[in-house]
Amino acid sequence: MTAEVVTVPPETPVLSIARLLAERGISAVPVLDPAGKVLGIVTEADLIRRLAGEADEPASWLASLFANPERDAARYARTHGANAAEVMTTKLVTVAPETPAAEVAQMMEEKNIRRVLVTRDERLLGLVSRADLLRALVAPRTETLDLSDDRIRTAVLAAIRKQPWADTFYTLVDVRDGVVEFNGFSRGSEVQRALRVLAENVPGVKAVEDRTQPMPAYLFAAG
């Protein structure tokens, strides 16, 4: 995570936030109360929504028949607000500092968001963005795992059994000096490609060799 996060108090003017984002080259700022509690976050999307709100046209009489006063009032406040408290997003996605990076990445993908706040007891500790996850992905490993071939094989088989598209009946797994070998028959090129990716992500695997053969038609029909 990024521990040194730029934050603003709730009374910060919208124009000041826009200037801050531009000057710092960032896309969002958390909003904190005087005690350090996270109240919300102002993103570029919030500011664009605020800008677009200035061009709102009065609703037609037909649309007004189906209006939701609470929802429309909340939208008006966010799109016309003058400070952070009025335009910020309050439905926050937060994680604990011990949350695994893979879980954070999955959360971002499922919720289609660009960042999550790292908090403890509602206090901000940092922020994890997509850029942070990419840096973690390409960072050099500080240690090299030296696992036995048996342990690697067990881990690969366990990972295969979790996938509905894979099986260990026709595809055999062997490991020699950290190199995973797939033997037997293949159900298709995409399955084998996925198996290679699966094995490459198992700790301790140095390389993957696919020695499978296309599955005979009579076996494919039987499967």
TIKOLMI-697264 format. One line per field, with one value per residue (C-alpha): residue in three letters; chain; x, y, z. Coordinates in nm, 4 decimals, m for minus. Example, Ala and Ser with C-alpha at 12.3 -4.5 7.8 and 13.67 -1.06 7.14 Angstrom:
residuo = (Ala, Ser) $
cadena = (A, A) $
X = (1.2300, 1.3670) $
Y = (m0.4500, m0.1060) $
Z = (0.7800, 0.7140) $
end
This chain:
residuo = (Met, Thr, Ala, Glu, Val, Val, Thr, Val, Pro, Pro, Glu, Thr, Pro, Val, Leu, Ser, Ile, Ala, Arg, Leu, Leu, Ala, Glu, Arg, Gly, Ile, Ser, Ala, Val, Pro, Val, Leu, Asp, Pro, Ala, Gly, Lys, Val, Leu, Gly, Ile, Val, Thr, Glu, Ala, Asp, Leu, Ile, Arg, Arg, Leu, Ala, Gly, Glu, Ala, Asp, Glu, Pro, Ala, Ser, Trp, Leu, Ala, Ser, Leu, Phe, Ala, Asn, Pro, Glu, Arg, Asp, Ala, Ala, Arg, Tyr, Ala, Arg, Thr, His, Gly, Ala, Asn, Ala, Ala, Glu, Val, Met, Thr, Thr, Lys, Leu, Val, Thr, Val, Ala, Pro, Glu, Thr, Pro, Ala, Ala, Glu, Val, Ala, Gln, Met, Met, Glu, Glu, Lys, Asn, Ile, Arg, Arg, Val, Leu, Val, Thr, Arg, Asp, Glu, Arg, Leu, Leu, Gly, Leu, Val, Ser, Arg, Ala, Asp, Leu, Leu, Arg, Ala, Leu, Val, Ala, Pro, Arg, Thr, Glu, Thr, Leu, Asp, Leu, Ser, Asp, Asp, Arg, Ile, Arg, Thr, Ala, Val, Leu, Ala, Ala, Ile, Arg, Lys, Gln, Pro, Trp, Ala, Asp, Thr, Phe, Tyr, Thr, Leu, Val, Asp, Val, Arg, Asp, Gly, Val, Val, Glu, Phe, Asn, Gly, Phe, Ser, Arg, Gly, Ser, Glu, Val, Gln, Arg, Ala, Leu, Arg, Val, Leu, Ala, Glu, Asn, Val, Pro, Gly, Val, Lys, Ala, Val, Glu, Asp, Arg, Thr, Gln, Pro, Met, Pro, Ala, Tyr, Leu, Phe, Ala, Ala, Gly) $
cadena = (A, A, A, A, A, A, A, A, A, A, A, A, A, A, A, A, A, A, A, A, A, A, A, A, A, A, A, A, A, A, A, A, A, A, A, A, A, A, A, A, A, A, A, A, A, A, A, A, A, A, A, A, A, A, A, A, A, A, A, A, A, A, A, A, A, A, A, A, A, A, A, A, A, A, A, A, A, A, A, A, A, A, A, A, A, A, A, A, A, A, A, A, A, A, A, A, A, A, A, A, A, A, A, A, A, A, A, A, A, A, A, A, A, A, A, A, A, A, A, A, A, A, A, A, A, A, A, A, A, A, A, A, A, A, A, A, A, A, A, A, A, A, A, A, A, A, A, A, A, A, A, A, A, A, A, A, A, A, A, A, A, A, A, A, A, A, A, A, A, A, A, A, A, A, A, A, A, A, A, A, A, A, A, A, A, A, A, A, A, A, A, A, A, A, A, A, A, A, A, A, A, A, A, A, A, A, A, A, A, A, A, A, A, A, A, A, A, A, A, A, A, A, A) $
X = (0.0000, 0.0891, 0.1265, 0.1794, m0.1675, m0.2793, m0.5980, m0.8346, m1.0779, m1.4513, m1.4724, m1.2127, m1.3545, m1.4134, m1.1866, m0.9038, m0.9449, m0.9371, m0.6194, m0.4653, m0.5336, m0.3843, m0.0737, 0.0020, m0.0851, m0.3279, m0.6847, m0.8461, m0.8137, m0.9658, m1.1659, m1.0847, m1.2404, m1.0200, m0.9729, m0.8435, m1.1593, m1.2342, m1.5529, m1.5341, m1.3248, m1.3318, m1.2309, m1.1897, m1.5271, m1.6891, m1.5437, m1.6525, m1.9999, m1.9898, m1.8897, m2.1611, m2.4175, m2.3769, m2.5264, m2.8316, m3.1579, m3.4910, m3.6669, m3.9620, m4.3119, m4.3314, m4.0059, m4.1245, m4.4176, m4.1750, m3.9295, m3.7751, m3.7274, m3.4679, m3.2583, m3.2862, m3.1998, m2.8904, m2.7818, m2.8341, m2.6224, m2.3380, m2.3446, m2.3737, m2.1803, m1.9124, m1.6865, m1.5510, m1.8250, m2.0939, m1.9434, m1.7486, m1.8308, m1.9313, m1.9848, m1.6255, m1.4461, m1.1893, m0.9506, m0.7372, m0.3570, m0.3172, m0.5526, m0.3696, m0.2881, m0.4749, m0.7900, m0.7553, m0.7124, m1.0205, m1.2209, m1.1185, m1.2121, m1.5523, m1.6486, m1.4855, m1.2965, m0.9479, m0.8468, m0.9284, m0.8543, m0.6546, m0.8038, m0.8024, m1.0666, m1.1954, m0.8556, m0.6730, m0.3448, m0.2911, m0.4317, m0.3906, m0.4364, m0.4104, m0.0639, 0.0408, m0.0718, 0.1223, 0.4353, 0.3943, 0.3575, 0.6804, 0.8858, 1.1847, 1.1339, 1.3506, 1.3861, 1.3730, 1.1664, 1.3505, 1.0744, 1.1024, 0.9598, 0.7044, 0.5744, 0.5507, 0.3662, 0.1222, 0.0566, 0.0014, m0.2417, m0.4299, m0.4625, m0.5852, m0.8533, m1.0027, m1.0673, m1.3808, m1.2177, m0.9195, m0.8739, m0.5934, m0.7353, m0.6032, m0.3425, m0.0509, 0.1725, 0.5392, 0.8001, 1.1741, 1.4159, 1.1334, 1.0173, 0.6523, 0.5822, 0.2359, 0.1990, m0.0937, m0.3795, m0.5025, m0.8670, m0.7780, m0.5278, m0.7058, m0.7101, m0.3387, m0.2660, m0.4613, m0.2784, 0.0539, m0.0544, m0.1820, 0.1482, 0.3555, 0.1746, 0.2618, 0.5489, 0.8749, 0.7966, 1.0896, 0.9433, 0.6561, 0.6825, 0.3688, 0.4204, 0.0560, m0.0995, m0.4412, m0.7047, m0.8344, m1.1959, m1.3123, m1.1648, m1.3076, m1.6543, m1.6173, m1.5162) $
Y = (0.0000, 0.3658, 0.4832, 0.8546, 0.9461, 1.3006, 1.3720, 1.6658, 1.7810, 1.7790, 2.1574, 2.1700, 2.3564, 2.1559, 2.3813, 2.3298, 1.9526, 1.9696, 2.1779, 1.9346, 1.6325, 1.8081, 1.9304, 1.6008, 1.3822, 1.1725, 1.0631, 1.0674, 1.2031, 1.0508, 1.2854, 1.2685, 1.4276, 1.6046, 1.2760, 1.0980, 0.8959, 0.8260, 1.0000, 0.9392, 0.9873, 1.2416, 1.0981, 1.2393, 1.0840, 1.2796, 1.6046, 1.5281, 1.4504, 1.7854, 1.9619, 1.7875, 1.8773, 2.2456, 2.1765, 1.9875, 2.0830, 2.0877, 1.7517, 1.7183, 1.7027, 1.3340, 1.2498, 1.4414, 1.2028, 0.9202, 1.1234, 0.9932, 1.3025, 1.1455, 1.0078, 1.3219, 1.5460, 1.3380, 1.3522, 1.7287, 1.7795, 1.5702, 1.7334, 2.0893, 2.0713, 2.3269, 2.1225, 1.7736, 1.6689, 1.7459, 1.5736, 1.2821, 0.9158, 0.7713, 0.4063, 0.3058, m0.0171, m0.0774, m0.3593, m0.4482, m0.4145, m0.7945, m0.8533, m1.0556, m0.8692, m1.1304, m1.0667, m0.6918, m0.7398, m0.9617, m0.7044, m0.4284, m0.6452, m0.7453, m0.3939, m0.2231, 0.0239, 0.1723, 0.1834, 0.0615, 0.2256, 0.0400, 0.1096, m0.0087, 0.1049, 0.3442, 0.5189, 0.5508, 0.3587, 0.3806, 0.3243, 0.0444, 0.1393, m0.0644, 0.0854, m0.0459, m0.3958, m0.3786, m0.2686, m0.5623, m0.7974, m0.6914, m0.6368, m0.8731, m1.1559, m1.1301, m1.5034, m1.8091, m2.1014, m2.4319, m2.6862, m3.0564, m3.2017, m3.3997, m3.0877, m2.9019, m3.1929, m3.2094, m2.8356, m2.8558, m3.1464, m2.9644, m2.6574, m2.8685, m3.0363, m2.6954, m2.6214, m2.7653, m2.7551, m2.9727, m3.3349, m3.5637, m3.8789, m3.8391, m3.5739, m3.6894, m3.4584, m3.5143, m3.2801, m3.3058, m3.0495, m2.7978, m2.8480, m2.9523, m3.2054, m3.2745, m3.6144, m3.8177, m3.6742, m3.3204, m3.2096, m2.9099, m2.6308, m2.3863, m2.6402, m2.7017, m2.3303, m2.2846, m2.5773, m2.4170, m2.0901, m2.2765, m2.4592, m2.1438, m1.9814, m2.2585, m2.1525, m2.3317, m2.4124, m2.3226, m2.4204, m2.6122, m2.8697, m2.9918, m3.3366, m3.4303, m3.5702, m3.4853, m3.7019, m3.9818, m3.9400, m4.2543, m4.1344, m3.7832, m3.9295, m4.1545, m3.8579) $
Z = (0.0000, m0.0236, 0.3356, 0.2695, 0.1462, 0.0681, 0.2626, 0.3054, 0.5757, 0.4912, 0.4523, 0.1703, m0.1333, m0.4499, m0.6563, m0.4072, m0.4354, m0.8152, m0.7998, m0.5504, m0.7725, m1.0730, m0.8918, m0.7173, m1.0145, m0.8099, m0.8799, m0.5347, m0.1814, 0.1346, 0.3552, 0.7269, 1.0320, 1.2921, 1.4799, 1.1702, 1.1046, 0.7390, 0.6275, 0.2542, m0.0548, m0.3369, m0.6732, m1.0209, m1.1018, m0.8180, m0.9510, m1.3064, m1.1742, m0.9930, m1.3140, m1.5150, m1.2505, m1.3323, m1.6742, m1.5438, m1.7088, m1.5231, m1.5302, m1.7643, m1.6172, m1.7138, m1.5345, m1.2293, m1.1952, m1.1159, m0.9122, m0.5915, m0.3734, m0.1412, m0.4250, m0.6359, m0.3422, m0.2625, m0.6260, m0.6383, m0.3276, m0.4698, m0.8114, m0.6827, m0.3550, m0.2796, m0.0504, 0.0092, 0.2515, m0.0051, m0.3108, m0.1587, m0.2009, 0.1357, 0.0389, 0.0899, 0.0125, 0.2848, 0.3751, 0.6743, 0.6460, 0.6528, 0.3567, 0.0858, m0.2352, m0.4412, m0.2405, m0.2882, m0.6640, m0.6817, m0.4875, m0.7280, m1.0254, m0.8866, m0.7787, m1.0789, m0.8614, m0.8898, m0.5237, m0.1734, 0.1593, 0.4224, 0.7642, 1.1222, 1.3714, 1.1020, 1.0948, 0.7638, 0.7366, 0.3636, 0.0177, m0.2351, m0.5992, m0.9160, m0.9649, m0.6215, m0.7170, m1.0431, m0.8571, m0.6190, m0.9145, m1.0847, m0.7696, m0.7438, m0.4983, m0.1908, m0.1546, m0.3773, m0.2630, m0.2706, m0.2270, m0.2853, m0.6058, m0.4041, m0.2329, m0.5621, m0.7253, m0.4334, m0.4634, m0.8402, m0.8040, m0.5286, m0.7499, m1.0441, m0.8339, m0.7537, m1.1214, m1.2885, m1.6322, m1.5312, m1.4301, m1.3192, m1.4766, m1.8312, m1.7550, m1.5402, m1.3399, m1.2648, m1.1183, m1.1653, m1.0258, m0.9949, m1.3543, m1.3874, m1.6639, m1.7991, m1.9640, m2.0937, m2.2958, m2.3463, m2.3610, m2.5737, m2.6299, m2.3978, m2.1163, m2.1581, m2.1694, m1.8459, m1.6863, m1.7740, m1.6143, m1.3082, m1.2618, m1.3177, m1.0262, m0.7811, m0.5521, m0.6298, m0.9944, m1.2173, m1.5554, m1.7153, m1.9941, m2.1702, m2.3215, m2.3570, m2.6737, m2.8183, m2.6547, m2.8830, m2.9878, m2.8085, m2.4771, m2.5226, m2.5801, m2.2758, m2.0588) $
end
